[in-house]
């Protein structure tokens, strides 16, 4: 059975969103497409750079950009399909990484690896809160971590 998970970075500084997206894309085997919530804003993923995305998010109206990537490499596993969403609202930008895991016991291992990775990103890119868990991770009861704190879902059955 597949379960849906997400990692969320709140309040990404607009001047750092391009670099953060580049960092995430460096772990992907392939970028499939990029889509925007705004009409006529779509484009060929191979022709749209993270800097252009950053420009659109920092200068344009509120919008959501969704990037579909294949073979996202974590230290625990390769995730076949990952959706990266950058959401601009009220001059703030949140970034979400969403994915499904066929729960053969690897979900806690993957989330634990992503916790460490997410903490590094949050520090490097000066984001606000970072949290991850089962979707919707905004529900505190479904989280594996919030910032450096683990739980309430356990990383192991011990």
C-alpha positions in Angstrom: 0.0 0.0 0.0 1.3 3.5 -0.9 1.3 6.2 1.7 1.7 9.9 0.8 4.4 12.0 2.6 5.6 15.6 2.4 8.4 17.8 3.7 7.5 21.5 4.0 9.8 24.5 4.2 8.0 27.7 5.3 8.9 31.2 4.6 11.7 30.6 2.0 13.4 34.0 1.4 12.5 35.0 -2.2 16.2 35.8 -3.0 17.1 32.1 -2.1 14.2 30.2 -3.8 16.2 29.7 -7.1 19.2 28.2 -5.3 17.0 26.0 -3.1 15.1 24.6 -6.2 18.5 24.1 -7.9 19.7 22.1 -4.8 16.6 19.9 -4.9 16.8 19.4 -8.7 20.4 18.2 -8.3 19.0 15.1 -6.5 16.6 14.3 -9.4 17.4 12.0 -12.3 15.0 13.9 -14.6 12.8 16.9 -14.5 9.5 16.0 -16.2 7.6 19.2 -16.3 6.8 22.5 -14.6 3.3 23.9 -14.3 2.0 27.2 -12.9 -1.4 28.1 -11.4 -1.4 31.3 -13.4 -2.8 31.1 -17.0 -0.3 31.2 -19.8 2.6 30.8 -17.4 3.5 27.2 -18.3 6.6 26.3 -20.1 8.9 23.5 -21.2 10.7 22.2 -18.1 13.9 22.0 -20.1 13.7 25.6 -21.0 12.8 27.0 -17.6 15.7 27.5 -15.2 15.5 27.8 -11.4 16.5 31.5 -11.7 13.6 32.2 -14.0 11.3 30.4 -11.5 12.7 32.6 -8.7 12.1 35.7 -10.8 8.5 34.7 -11.5 7.9 33.9 -7.8 9.5 37.1 -6.5 8.1 39.6 -9.0 4.8 38.1 -10.0 1.4 37.8 -8.3 0.5 35.0 -5.9 0.9 31.7 -7.7 1.9 28.0 -7.3 4.6 26.4 -9.4 4.7 22.6 -9.5 7.8 20.7 -10.7 7.5 16.9 -11.3 10.8 15.1 -11.0 11.8 11.4 -11.4 14.3 9.4 -9.4 14.8 11.7 -6.5 17.9 10.4 -4.7 18.0 10.4 -0.9 20.6 8.7 1.3 18.0 6.1 2.2 16.4 5.4 -1.2 15.5 6.6 -4.6 12.0 7.9 -4.8 10.5 7.4 -8.3 8.2 10.4 -8.5 8.5 13.6 -6.4 6.4 16.8 -6.7 8.1 20.0 -5.7 5.6 22.9 -5.1 6.6 26.5 -4.6 3.6 28.4 -3.3 3.7 32.2 -3.2 1.1 34.0 -1.1 1.1 37.4 0.7 4.7 37.9 -0.4 5.8 34.7 1.3 7.0 31.5 -0.4 6.6 28.0 1.0 8.2 25.0 -0.7 6.7 21.5 -0.4 8.2 18.2 -1.5 5.5 15.5 -1.9 5.9 11.8 -2.7 4.5 8.3 -2.2 6.3 5.4 -0.6 5.2 1.8 -1.0 5.4 1.0 2.7 7.7 -2.0 2.8 9.2 -0.7 6.0 11.3 2.0 4.3 9.1 5.0 5.0 10.6 5.7 8.5 14.1 5.3 7.2 13.4 7.7 4.3 11.8 10.2 6.5 14.7 10.1 9.0 17.2 10.7 6.1 15.0 13.5 4.8 14.8 15.0 8.3 18.6 15.5 8.4 18.6 16.7 4.8 15.8 19.2 5.5 17.5 20.6 8.5 20.6 21.3 6.4 18.5 23.0 3.7 16.6 25.1 6.3 19.9 26.3 7.8 21.7 26.9 4.5 18.7 28.8 2.9 17.5 30.6 6.0 13.9 29.2 5.8 11.3 29.4 8.5 10.0 26.2 10.1 10.6 22.9 8.4 8.5 19.8 9.0 7.8 16.5 7.5 5.3 13.6 7.8 2.4 11.9 6.3 0.2 14.2 4.2 -1.1 16.6 5.3 2.0 17.4 7.3 0.5 20.6 8.4 -1.5 18.3 10.8 1.0 18.0 13.8 -0.3 14.5 14.6 1.0 13.1 11.3 4.5 14.5 11.6 7.8 12.6 11.9 9.6 15.9 12.7 9.2 19.6 13.2 12.5 21.5 12.9 15.0 19.6 15.0 12.4 17.8 17.1 11.3 14.3 16.3 7.7 13.1 16.5 5.0 12.5 17.3 5.3 9.7 14.7 8.3 7.5 15.6 11.3 6.9 13.3 11.5 3.3 14.6 9.4 0.8 16.4 11.9 0.5 19.3 
